[in-house]
Amino acid sequence: MALLFIGIDPETGQSGSPTVWVDTDTSDLVLQGYIADDRTRERCVQNTAPGHDKGIPSHETVIRFPAHLVPLLREACDAAERAAL
């Protein structure tokens, strides 16, 4: 797996930061973010998509990604689309 670094949150210093990459083999977005707190996780469970079981499967998680990094997600989406072509 080759990861294309898109960007990192410049506001979090050197001790860990929300980060965005694109897997150039699959065009998947790879995100590092903050672990969602229990309240956020519960709200996600309460708002499960219609037709889906409630809950967060053991092989998935919920992360919180800062809104000011939305431009990085857009850039990553563009890079993923280019890689998929």
C-alpha positions as a printed Julia matrix, in Angstrom:
85×3 Matrix{Float64}:
   0.0    0.0     0.0
   1.38   3.38   -1.0
   0.02   6.41    0.83
  -0.04   9.87   -0.71
   0.22  12.45    2.09
  -2.37  15.2     1.59
  -2.08  17.24    4.76
  -1.97  17.5     8.52
  -3.66  19.86   10.98
  -1.17  22.69   11.51
  -2.91  23.73   14.74
  -2.06  20.62   16.78
   1.71  20.87   17.08
   4.07  17.91   17.13
   2.19  15.5    19.4
  -0.25  13.94   16.94
  -2.57  15.55   14.45
  -5.57  14.83   12.28
  -4.06  13.77    8.96
  -5.32  12.85    5.49
  -3.75  10.41    3.03
  -4.91   8.68   -0.16
  -4.1    5.01   -0.72
  -2.78   5.17   -4.28
  -3.47   1.46   -4.84
  -7.18   1.59   -3.94
  -7.97   5.33   -4.03
  -9.35   5.01   -0.49
  -9.08   7.96    1.86
  -7.11   7.2     5.02
  -7.88   9.5     7.94
  -6.35  10.04   11.35
  -8.6   11.99   13.67
  -9.71  12.36   17.25
 -11.45   9.43   18.93
 -15.12  10.32   19.17
 -16.38  10.62   22.72
 -19.14   8.38   24.07
 -21.86  10.98   23.48
 -20.89  11.36   19.81
 -20.73   7.59   19.33
 -24.18   7.18   20.89
 -25.63   9.86   18.62
 -24.15   8.04   15.62
 -25.78   4.81   16.78
 -29.12   6.6    17.2
 -28.86   7.96   13.65
 -28.05   4.7    11.9
 -28.91   4.57    8.21
 -32.33   3.08    7.43
 -32.18  -0.67    6.93
 -28.92  -1.06    8.83
 -28.39  -2.63   12.23
 -27.89  -0.18   15.07
 -24.44  -0.05   16.54
 -20.88   0.39   15.38
 -19.38  -2.87   14.15
 -16.25  -4.04   15.92
 -14.19  -3.56   12.75
 -15.25   0.12   12.43
 -14.91   3.26   14.54
 -16.16   6.83   14.64
 -13.62   9.63   14.45
 -14.04  13.35   14.8
 -12.26  15.41   12.14
 -11.96  19.21   12.61
 -14.18  21.3    10.34
 -11.31  23.64    9.47
  -9.67  20.69    7.68
 -12.51  20.2     5.19
 -10.31  21.69    2.44
  -7.84  18.83    3.02
 -10.67  16.32    2.62
 -11.68  17.99   -0.65
  -8.09  17.82   -1.87
  -7.93  14.16   -0.88
 -11.17  13.41   -2.73
  -9.76  15.04   -5.85
  -6.52  13.05   -5.53
  -8.48   9.83   -5.0
 -10.54  10.46   -8.12
  -7.38  11.12  -10.15
  -5.77   7.92   -8.81
  -8.85   5.89   -9.74
  -8.7    6.94  -13.41
